[in-house]
Amino acid sequence: MAMKMDSETRFRRLLLAAAAALAILLISFYFDQRSDLTDTRDDKFRNLSDARNLLLEQSQLQQMLARWGGSLASDPTEAEGRLLHSMHDWEQQTSVKDSSFQRIMSTDEHGFELLTYEVSVEGNPGNIATLLYRIETAPIPLRVDGVQMRPKNNSPDLEMELKVSTLCCLPESSAQQNVSSTSSLAEGQP
């Protein structure tokens, strides 16, 4: 009978060990699955946050375009005229001198034309800073792409060269041609 008890005890111990091993495997599987689910949840929260940020940015851009609605020129000549007129007014208001203005690049993208100009002026640091402030806070769409300043020979004045860009709408026929050429290029047609 001791033999029978001994084998029953062994069997119970073996069964208990197998149950413990199975429980460990199940718990391990549970935690692996839980970890995968939390990673997936975190990715979805991150994607949701990115989508909300994109919607917020879209809303802000739409508001900016609505503000620019009246100031966005309908053709490059009008945009250049507005920029020249504004620059002339700002140059007079800030007392800078020896100004020059030249278009250096024009690029068509997505129904808009980006016009880039090089502007050179001379003046004292306060006047130059005021001119830069006026350009940065302009009521027309302007972007300062680059600024270089250097002292003028034997003078307290500075020479400043800057690149300024503005936008204008392309005429419908040009915008349609750009869209057509872009879509035909995407389809592999020349």
C-alpha positions as CSV (number, residue, x, y, z in Angstrom):
1,M,0.0,0.0,0.0
2,A,2.9,2.3,0.6
3,M,3.8,1.7,-3.0
4,K,0.4,2.7,-4.2
5,M,0.5,5.9,-2.1
6,D,3.9,6.6,-3.4
7,S,2.8,6.3,-7.0
8,E,-0.4,8.4,-6.3
9,T,1.7,11.1,-4.7
10,R,4.0,11.1,-7.6
11,F,1.1,11.3,-10.0
12,R,-0.4,14.2,-8.0
13,R,2.9,16.0,-7.9
14,L,3.4,15.4,-11.6
15,L,-0.2,16.6,-12.3
16,L,0.4,19.6,-10.1
17,A,3.7,20.4,-11.9
18,A,2.0,20.1,-15.2
19,A,-0.9,22.3,-14.1
20,A,1.7,24.9,-12.8
21,A,3.6,24.8,-16.1
22,L,0.3,25.2,-18.0
23,A,-0.7,28.1,-15.8
24,I,2.7,29.7,-16.4
25,L,2.4,29.3,-20.1
26,L,-1.2,30.7,-20.1
27,I,-0.1,33.7,-18.0
28,S,2.9,34.3,-20.2
29,F,0.6,34.1,-23.3
30,Y,-1.8,36.5,-21.6
31,F,0.9,39.1,-20.9
32,D,2.3,38.8,-24.4
33,Q,-1.2,39.4,-25.8
34,R,-1.8,42.2,-23.4
35,S,1.5,43.8,-24.3
36,D,0.6,43.6,-28.0
37,L,-2.8,45.1,-27.4
38,T,-1.4,48.0,-25.3
39,D,1.2,48.7,-28.1
40,T,-1.6,48.7,-30.7
41,R,-3.7,51.0,-28.5
42,D,-0.7,53.4,-28.0
43,D,-0.2,53.4,-31.8
44,K,-3.9,54.2,-32.4
45,F,-3.8,57.0,-29.8
46,R,-0.6,58.4,-31.5
47,N,-2.3,58.2,-34.9
48,L,-5.4,59.9,-33.5
49,S,-3.3,62.7,-32.0
50,D,-1.5,63.1,-35.4
51,A,-4.8,63.3,-37.2
52,R,-6.2,65.9,-34.7
53,N,-3.0,68.0,-35.2
54,L,-3.4,67.7,-38.9
55,L,-7.0,68.9,-38.7
56,L,-6.0,71.8,-36.4
57,E,-3.2,72.8,-38.9
58,Q,-5.7,72.6,-41.8
59,S,-8.1,74.8,-39.9
60,Q,-5.3,77.3,-39.2
61,L,-4.2,77.3,-42.8
62,Q,-7.8,77.8,-44.0
63,Q,-8.1,80.8,-41.6
64,M,-4.9,82.2,-42.9
65,L,-6.0,81.8,-46.5
66,A,-9.3,83.4,-45.7
67,R,-7.4,86.4,-44.2
68,W,-5.3,86.6,-47.3
69,G,-8.3,86.3,-49.5
70,G,-8.4,90.0,-50.3
71,S,-4.6,90.4,-50.3
72,L,-3.7,87.4,-52.5
73,A,-3.0,88.7,-56.0
74,S,-4.7,87.1,-59.0
75,D,-1.7,87.3,-61.3
76,P,2.1,87.8,-61.0
77,T,2.1,91.4,-62.3
78,E,-0.4,92.4,-59.6
79,A,1.6,90.6,-56.9
80,E,4.8,92.3,-58.0
81,G,3.0,95.7,-58.1
82,R,1.7,95.3,-54.6
83,L,5.1,94.2,-53.3
84,L,6.9,97.1,-55.1
85,H,4.4,99.6,-53.7
86,S,4.7,98.2,-50.2
87,M,8.5,98.1,-50.3
88,H,8.6,101.7,-51.6
89,D,6.3,102.9,-48.7
90,W,8.3,101.0,-46.1
91,E,11.6,102.3,-47.5
92,Q,10.3,105.9,-47.2
93,Q,8.8,105.3,-43.7
94,T,12.1,103.8,-42.4
95,S,14.5,106.2,-44.2
96,V,16.6,103.4,-45.7
97,K,18.4,104.4,-48.9
98,D,20.1,103.0,-52.0
99,S,17.5,100.3,-52.4
100,S,17.3,97.9,-55.3
101,F,14.7,95.3,-56.2
102,Q,14.9,92.4,-58.6
103,R,12.9,89.2,-59.3
104,I,15.2,86.2,-59.3
105,M,12.8,83.3,-59.5
106,S,9.3,82.3,-60.3
107,T,7.9,78.8,-59.6
108,D,4.4,77.4,-60.3
109,E,3.0,74.9,-57.8
110,H,-0.5,73.6,-56.9
111,G,-2.3,76.5,-58.6
112,F,-0.1,79.2,-57.1
113,E,2.9,81.0,-58.3
114,L,5.8,81.7,-55.9
115,L,7.7,84.8,-56.8
116,T,11.1,85.4,-55.2
117,Y,12.9,88.8,-55.2
118,E,16.2,90.0,-54.1
119,V,16.1,93.4,-52.2
120,S,19.2,95.5,-51.2
121,V,19.1,98.5,-48.9
122,E,21.4,100.6,-46.8
123,G,20.6,102.3,-43.5
124,N,21.3,102.5,-39.8
125,P,20.6,99.4,-37.8
126,G,17.4,100.8,-36.3
127,N,16.0,101.6,-39.7
128,I,16.9,98.2,-41.1
129,A,15.3,96.5,-38.1
130,T,12.1,98.5,-38.6
131,L,12.1,97.6,-42.3
132,L,12.5,93.9,-41.5
133,Y,9.6,94.2,-39.0
134,R,7.4,95.8,-41.6
135,I,8.2,93.0,-44.1
136,E,7.5,90.3,-41.5
137,T,4.2,91.8,-40.4
138,A,3.0,92.7,-43.9
139,P,-0.7,92.5,-44.7
140,I,0.2,90.7,-48.0
141,P,1.6,87.2,-48.1
142,L,5.4,87.6,-47.7
143,R,8.1,85.4,-46.5
144,V,11.7,86.3,-45.8
145,D,13.8,83.5,-47.3
146,G,17.3,84.9,-46.3
147,V,19.0,87.9,-44.9
148,Q,22.6,89.0,-45.1
149,M,23.9,92.1,-43.4
150,R,27.4,93.7,-43.4
151,P,28.8,97.0,-42.2
152,K,29.2,99.7,-44.9
153,N,32.8,100.9,-45.3
154,N,33.7,103.7,-42.9
155,S,30.1,104.3,-41.8
156,P,27.8,103.3,-39.0
157,D,25.3,102.1,-41.6
158,L,24.6,98.6,-42.7
159,E,24.1,97.1,-46.1
160,M,21.4,94.4,-46.1
161,E,20.5,91.9,-48.9
162,L,17.4,89.8,-48.4
163,K,15.4,87.4,-50.4
164,V,11.6,87.8,-50.1
165,S,8.9,85.6,-51.6
166,T,5.2,86.2,-52.2
167,L,2.4,84.2,-53.6
168,C,-0.2,84.8,-56.3
169,C,-3.0,82.7,-57.8
170,L,-2.3,81.3,-61.3
171,P,-4.9,82.1,-63.9
172,E,-7.3,79.2,-64.4
173,S,-5.9,78.2,-67.8
174,S,-2.3,77.9,-66.3
175,A,-3.5,76.1,-63.3
176,Q,-5.5,73.6,-65.4
177,Q,-2.4,73.0,-67.6
178,N,-0.3,72.4,-64.6
179,V,-2.8,69.9,-63.2
180,S,-3.1,68.2,-66.6
181,S,0.7,67.9,-67.0
182,T,1.0,66.6,-63.4
183,S,-1.6,64.0,-63.9
184,S,-0.2,62.9,-67.3
185,L,3.2,62.6,-65.8
186,A,1.8,60.5,-63.0
187,E,0.2,58.2,-65.6
188,G,3.5,57.9,-67.4
189,Q,2.6,60.0,-70.4
190,P,4.8,62.8,-71.6
